[in-house]
Amino acid sequence: MSTLRIAARSCCQPGEPTQDAAGFNALSSPKTQGGNAPILDGCPGIEWTVSGVVGSSTHEQTVTRHSGVRWAAVAACAAMVLALLSGFALPAHAAASTVITLTFDDGNADQMTAEATMKNLGLHGTFFVPSGWIDQPSYFTSANMHQLFTDGNEIAGHTVTHPDLVTLTSDEVTRQVCNGRVALANMGFKVTSFAYPFASTDPAVQTIVKNCGFNSARGLGDLYSKDDPGLPAAETIPPANPYDTAAPEEVDSTWTLSNLEDSVTKAQAAGGGWVQLTFHHIAVGTDPTLTISPSLFNQFASWLAQQQTAGSVAVKTVDQVIGGAVQPLVSGPPVPPPPPQGTNMIQNPSLETLTSGIPLCWAAGGYGTNTPSFSVVSPGHTGNNAELLTMSGYVSGDAKLLPALDLGGCSPTGTPGHIYQLSAWYKSNVITQFEVYYRTGTGYWTYWTASPLFNASSNWTHRWHGFGSGDGFR
């Protein structure tokens, strides 16, 4: 089992670093290379990595039926029959009481496979897309987005960079939620629905979502699923709280066709209501957890289309269920300017400020096959708190404490022509290191570079590293 205890940290990163009272430092100083060539032209970020051996990252549709009565009328009687019928409507079956919404999170490019299936079946879904991820590798292109919209699907908000909103400052939450909606609307989309990244929300975040002009927001894990059989089968229509609508847990690789169908039939048996099913990857050989195969999705969507044709369910987008007018666009507050030279650029560097037990401006990260556990422990190096990362079941990948991948409320804004020095206090029984990311103009975060590996240490140890254009940043 590997453990890493961090009390301090420094740098510009996707969110921010951690530090004890003595903690993280990110100091900048002007420096250029080759005259005016900037050494830094973005906002870098830093994260700690730990592994067995740490590696640097390196639409409403109601089926109406008429009784099968043949009207036999001669031409002379036709006018009279029509006149008699004009005063009332023929009886029709009531709309289906069970409404299913197919939702897709994160804008993953392989979701276009599901879109093609739905188009062939006459179904439509809601796609929650982080605006900063559009046109990035493995995500939707702008052309994909317009195809989705043209085919009748809903384009919906999912922030700019997909951070855990509860861990951010109020201004940063507003930037993420409002600016994500503005960016999508500026592409020509009607944007009325929102989904919380990581299904993380609280009343303050819900108020911001409403103030940004959204008519609803979706959570996860509040309704019946194969892993939560004791939960309610469906959300009410209208929802009791449109800014925290209930949905089953996200669909993952362990779900079968029976599990998917059960989410629908349980709602039908309970008298109806609204079920939002959430998909991430429709592919083979990608993310081993949040993925189902195209064949499984096709089987389920085909079954669902048959249910709709039979009149037992209606498949709608979120906007069709919630309704309401399109609200005016609202932009978030401007990003704070870079701090003065010589000051620590990291927010909450000592991890002293907690939100629901999580250090403000920090988040857990990682990839691969392993089981990390994150916890706040006391004392830190000089402050009250430190973050303890314990890893077990290691096969591959890493785990890390990340600053929030945000727009500037937590991650500091870099100044062109400056270099930055990162530092932190840590304990660890395995090697570890700094990893550095930078944010593009659209808000997308990408890997930049890494420090040398630092040795394991049973005592609090201070390490620092400088980053500039010579480390590969352009």
Salt bridges, closest charged atoms under 4 A:
ASP20 OD2 - HIS381 ND1 3.65
GLU47 OE2 - LYS400 NZ 3.38
GLU60 OE1 - LYS316 NZ 3.28
ASP105 OD2 - HIS158 NE2 4.00
ASP105 OD2 - ARG218 NH2 2.68
ASP106 OD1 - HIS158 NE2 3.06
ASP106 OD1 - HIS162 NE2 3.08
ASP106 OD2 - HIS280 NE2 3.74
ASP110 OD2 - HIS281 ND1 2.77
ASP151 OD1 - LYS119 NZ 3.34
GLU172 OE1 - ARG175 NE 2.93
ASP227 OD2 - LYS226 NZ 3.11
GLU250 OE1 - HIS280 NE2 3.72
ASP319 OD2 - LYS190 NZ 2.88
ASP398 OD2 - LYS400 NZ 3.25
GLU435 OE1 - LYS400 NZ 3.60
